[in-house]
Amino acid sequence: MSRIEQLIQSLLWQARWVMLLPVAGLLAGAVYFALQTGLEVWQALSSGSVEKALPLMVGAVDLALLASVLIIFALGLYELFIAEVNPMKGSLNVLVVRSLNDLKTKLGQVIMMILVVKFFEKALAFSPKGALDFLFYAGAVALLGAALWLVQARDKPEK
């Protein structure tokens, strides 16, 4: 291998450190959404009524899931481009990402949960006007259940 080739390969290898910028940004976003989650929970607990607390708690779950997406994506990018993250000894690291497909699968699962939370957030404001509204709502719940079943069935290993 020529000297120029070695220089180019070394330069390309060192370019991976650029990925620290999005990793840091994603972690900052995760911290922000985690703090917002805490504020939402505090508002819900101090609201004094279940009617006011329920939408705030659903929003808090949504923000917590969004924070987890950002953390998963930050750790995934770090592991794919920079280096392996070594968990503490004896702990199971559910955030290990070995490929882009792993990252996509993990993010897809969390995004599915965010969609479920958003659905129930909208369902809190559901005010049916007739029987057809109930039918559409039941259909939406059935489709949501089917989507969750498909996600779970896809992740189970075949026997």
MOVEN-V597240 format. One record per run of one state. SS is the DSSP state (~ for helix, > for strand, _ for the rest). FROM is the first residue (numbers start at 1). TO is the last residue. Records with the same first field share a line. If there is no record, write none. Layout:
SS: FROM-TO, FROM-TO
//
This chain:
_: 1-2, 46-49, 82-99, 125-130, 156-159
~: 3-45, 50-81, 100-124, 131-155
//
